[in-house]
Amino acid sequence: MRFRKKQIIDLLNSIGKVVEVDEKDINKYSTLSGSSPAFISEFIEAFVDAGVYIGIPHKEALNVICDTIIGTAEMLKTGEINTSDLKYMVCSPGGTTIEGIRTLENKGFKSALIEAIISTYNKNNNLR
């Protein structure tokens, strides 16, 4: 049986989301979508650990952070607000959230994440 492209895309869309890309870009997209669940899990685990440390039960901390991430992603996905604007909507001048942002910047959070993605992409390109 010979499948048509549309049939394959429809089948795959029934279990996920298909994004068609040029062959030359496959490693870029597979790096971002294929490896990011592990990075996001690390991110969530850090939030949950911090929640437990400050006295929130594990299950509650996990539920709160997952719901927060889903809500944030949904807001950003609409395109009505960008990441910087959302960050500054949450940060009050001299407030607690901007203090946390300052700590993340001092610890190199964003840079570490970018480097993790770049090193994953480079490794992906070197696989044979």
C-alpha positions in Angstrom: 0.0 0.0 0.0 1.3 3.4 -1.0 0.6 6.3 1.3 0.2 9.9 0.2 1.8 12.7 2.0 -1.5 14.1 3.2 -2.5 10.7 4.7 0.8 10.4 6.6 0.4 14.0 7.9 -3.2 13.4 8.9 -2.2 10.2 10.8 0.7 12.0 12.6 -1.6 15.0 13.4 -3.9 12.5 15.2 -1.2 11.9 17.8 0.7 15.2 17.8 1.4 18.2 15.8 3.1 18.1 12.4 5.4 20.9 11.3 6.7 20.6 7.8 10.3 21.8 7.5 12.9 21.7 4.8 15.2 18.7 5.1 18.2 21.0 5.8 16.3 22.3 9.0 15.3 18.9 10.4 18.2 18.9 13.0 17.2 22.4 14.2 13.6 21.4 14.8 14.4 18.0 16.3 16.9 19.6 18.7 14.3 22.1 19.9 11.3 19.8 20.0 13.0 16.5 20.7 15.3 17.5 23.5 13.3 20.3 25.1 11.1 18.0 27.1 14.1 16.9 29.1 15.2 20.5 29.6 11.7 21.5 30.6 11.5 18.6 33.0 14.6 19.9 34.7 13.1 23.4 34.9 9.9 22.0 36.4 11.8 19.8 38.8 13.7 22.9 40.1 10.5 24.7 40.7 9.0 21.7 42.5 12.1 21.3 44.6 12.0 25.0 45.5 8.3 24.7 46.3 9.0 21.7 48.6 11.8 23.6 50.2 9.6 26.6 51.1 6.9 24.2 52.5 4.5 23.3 49.6 3.8 19.5 49.3 5.4 17.9 46.3 2.2 17.1 44.4 0.7 20.6 45.0 3.9 22.2 43.9 4.0 20.1 40.7 0.3 20.9 39.9 0.8 24.6 40.5 3.9 24.9 38.4 2.5 22.8 35.5 -0.7 24.8 35.5 1.3 28.0 35.5 3.5 26.9 32.6 0.5 25.8 30.6 -1.2 29.1 31.2 1.9 31.1 30.4 2.5 29.1 27.2 -1.1 29.6 26.1 -0.8 33.3 26.6 2.4 33.5 24.6 1.1 31.2 21.9 -1.7 33.6 21.0 0.9 36.1 19.9 -1.0 38.9 21.7 1.9 39.3 24.1 5.6 38.6 23.8 7.9 37.2 26.4 9.5 40.5 27.5 6.1 42.2 27.9 4.7 39.3 29.9 7.8 39.3 32.1 7.5 43.0 32.8 3.7 42.7 33.4 4.5 40.4 36.3 7.5 42.3 37.6 6.7 45.2 39.9 9.4 47.9 40.2 11.6 46.9 43.1 9.4 43.9 43.7 9.9 40.2 44.5 9.7 38.9 40.9 12.3 41.3 39.5 14.5 40.2 42.4 14.2 36.6 41.2 14.9 37.7 37.6 18.0 39.4 38.8 19.1 36.2 40.5 18.5 34.2 37.4 20.6 36.6 35.4 23.4 36.6 37.9 23.4 32.8 37.9 23.5 32.7 34.0 20.1 30.9 33.6 19.3 32.1 30.1 22.9 31.7 28.9 23.0 28.1 30.3 19.8 27.2 28.6 20.9 28.7 25.2 24.3 26.8 25.5 22.5 23.6 26.3 20.4 23.9 23.2 23.4 24.9 21.0 25.5 21.9 22.3 22.5 19.6 21.7 22.2 20.9 18.2 25.9 20.5 17.5 25.9 16.9 18.8 22.8 16.2 16.7 24.7 17.5 13.6 27.6 15.2 14.4 25.7 12.0 14.7 26.2 9.5 11.9 
